[in-house]
Amino acid sequence: MTGTTTLTVAQALVRFLTVQHTERDGERHRLVDAVWGIFGHGNVAGIGQALLEQGGAMPFHQGRNEQAMVHAAVGYARQCGRLRTHAVTTSIGPGATNLVTGAALATVNHLPVLLLPGDTFATRPADPVLQQLEVPWAGDVSVNDCLRPVSRYFDRITRPEALVPAALQAVRVLTDPVATGAVTLALPQDVQAEAYPWPEEFFRPRVWTVRRPAPDPVELAAAVAAVRAARRPLVVAGGGVRHSRAEDALRAFAEATGAPVAATQAGKGALPWDHPADVGGIGHTGTATADALARTADLVIGVGTRWTDFTTASGTLFPPTARFLNLNIAPYDGHKMAGLPLIADARAGLEALTRALHAPGPGRRHAPDPAYAAEYAGAKADWEARVDAVYAAPDPTARPTQTQVLGALDALVTGEDVVINAAGSLPGDLHKLWRTRSRDQYHLEYGYSCMGYEIPAALGVALAAPDRPVWALVGDGTYLMLPTELVTAVQEGLPIKVVILQNHGYASIGGLSETVGGEGFGTAYRHRAADGAFTGDPLPVDLAANAASLGMRVLRAGTVAELRTALATARAADVPTCVYTETRTPDTVSGAPPAQAWWDVPVAATATRAAARAARIAYERRAATRHRPL
């Protein structure tokens, strides 16, 4: 008979988490490496005291904003290939509800993070207690129920003994490559501090195998037949390639078949930019090379992609005659686009598909088509010449454009650097232009495209990869959303490099607003003019001074030459460093080539202003080309 150990619920949970491990391909890792927290009355005497009692067994990081703490944990999990993550604890009330955006981001992107919000009293000694939401028709509802729709698993621990099955289910979901995302265990503050005799079995080390399911033979045979019949195949690499560490298997498949490889935002870097098969980003923010190939493809092979509207150009990119083959570990995604499903781990599926294509037996062996390869090689060379042109800065004394900032950074970094971004006009420029050198250099959160993600995510990446230069690229709009974790970077001594591009407003949405008849309304950071519109002088906001006030070393760069020097200094720095530059706006928003494919943003069907009427005519013309697979 197993013995027991008396601990509080919070102490038991922290101790349990210290002995949970993942294992894949023979490599073992601790699952939860640290806890981020901000303490209030809902968790200070529970989880807070338990972390103190555990000492160094469970490291603690002090955050400044609850949403940012989730972003940091997500950045850590992504850098660790979803095999390791962090937990986040908050008090009840506003601390807990501040988790919602971060939880949604984690779940949308299939990235594991454990959320441990405090909750109101389970025993209800007084109603209401401080920060309690009173719901007249449901006595068991709290603000934490806001986390249900954005969590892949949710439980409220109202009795100590309920922790055992809930904790096991939480770890099951965190380590499931299909189901993973945000996992929430809501912890009433009285239950956190309650003692209970826990079975010793609960604290024995557990290893959770991260599965690599192989494809079904029938589905594999259908996939092989489809590839052999294709004359213009195109691979679309999604985030599943990187989560599976399937980059080598993808390279082997591309070289064996001659199929070009385009990438979603999450999949960019699956092949390095200079591999002959890599044709860059695809979709609305893709390259002309990839999008032209998509328009003439007869077989589109999606590997680990969710087929979002940016990837498919809102259903207008691929021809109606194209067939789809979807290699995906998640059946939900594997059946999209009316495609042939190949439900498997990305690496296992690619390896099986490559072997089967060249196995002896009936049917022809698949061979690359030299003419097709020559076609996309020429188109790729043409696109790279366009990249060189927008990266070039012939006048080093001029203020840089946004693309020239990227060009200066591109000339500096190696495969060791990690570049983080999430929102604004930068994701489009990076997807089109960035020359990714290693599988995890390109860290774009575009599933949720959450402004404010970049700086806290950089902390998580820096903790996961302490010897690598980590860059957070932010516009002024994004910076103002969530700069508070700069203080954490300073406190922890994490030498992240933050590049702030000052363009006086929401440049991306400003450009979009112009194209859909919104005339840039409400997107510029300017004083009001006499007519009340925000068209006056730019605001006298000094973001560099703000970053310096939070403890950052700040380098101001007014010209291209100063920018190059500042970036090199930041890369070599061993303290948190910010490079600040005000960008020059050319004829387009950023200087990058315009969108190579459509994105469906509905335009007003009736309007009095000429811009909106003209935009509606263009919208109806583009919308007419959309088609949906049956």
Secondary structure, DSSP 4 states (H G I P E B T S, - for coil): ---EEEEEHHHHHHHHHTTEEEEETTEEEESEEEEEE---TTTIIIIIHHHHHHGGGS-EEE-S-HHHHHHHHHHHHHHTTTS-EEEEEE-STHHHHTTHHHHHHHHHTT--EEEEEEE--SS-SSSSPTTPPP-TT-TT--GGGGGSTT-SEEEE--SGGGHHHHHHHHHHHHT-TTT-SEEEEEEEHHHHT-EEEEEGGGGS-EEEE---PPPPHHHHHHHHHHHHH-SSEEEEE-HHHHHHT-HHHHHHHHHHH---EEE-TTTTTSS-TTSTTEEEE-STTS-HHHHHHHHH-SEEEEES----HHHHTTTTSS-TT-EEEEEESSHHHHTGGGPEEEES-HHHHHHHHHHHHTSSSSSPPP---HHHHHHHHHHHHHHHHHHHHHH--S-TTSPPPHHHHHHHHHTT--TT-EEEE-SSSHHHHHHHH----STTTEEE--SS--TT-HHHHHHHHHHH-TTS-EEEEEEHHHHHHS-THHHHHHHHT---EEEEEE-SB-HHHHHHHHHTT-TTTT-B-B---TTSSS-SSBP---HHHHHHHTT-EEEE--SHHHHHHHHHHHHH-SS-EEEEEEPP--SSSSSSPPPSS-------SS-SSHHHHHHHHHHHHHHTT-----
